[in-house]
Amino acid sequence: MNYQEQTDKDLKVLFTEKLKTNSQWQLKALVAIFNKQTADEQMVHETKHDNGVGFTGSDAKFLTSLAAQYQRKGYLSPKQTKCLSRSMPKYAGQLVKIVKGKI
């Protein structure tokens, strides 16, 4: 699918649905957003910069730990995956910007 040809609004709808239901999308989005955080945010598992990139302050500690674990071990537990499915849909807008090269 060529994301560049679709509107941001259409992609956000598509990505929100995928992030609600597809564990592979959730994991890829988790890592993509984690990788866009600043190095100091990754290191301390907190949101330190109001730059519109990365996890929200309330999600930073948990989602950063999940991303680090997934990158280290290659998997999450079923309970962690369930939590991820609840958390990731709100990041659809950032994911659109990432795939379109806007951040």
Buried (B, 14 or more C-beta within 10 A) or exposed (E): EEBEEBEEEEBBBBBBEBBBEBBEBBBBBBBBBBEBBEEEBBEEBBBBEEEEBBBEEEBBBBBBEBBBBBEEEEEBEEEBBEBBBEBBBEBBBBBBBBBEEEB
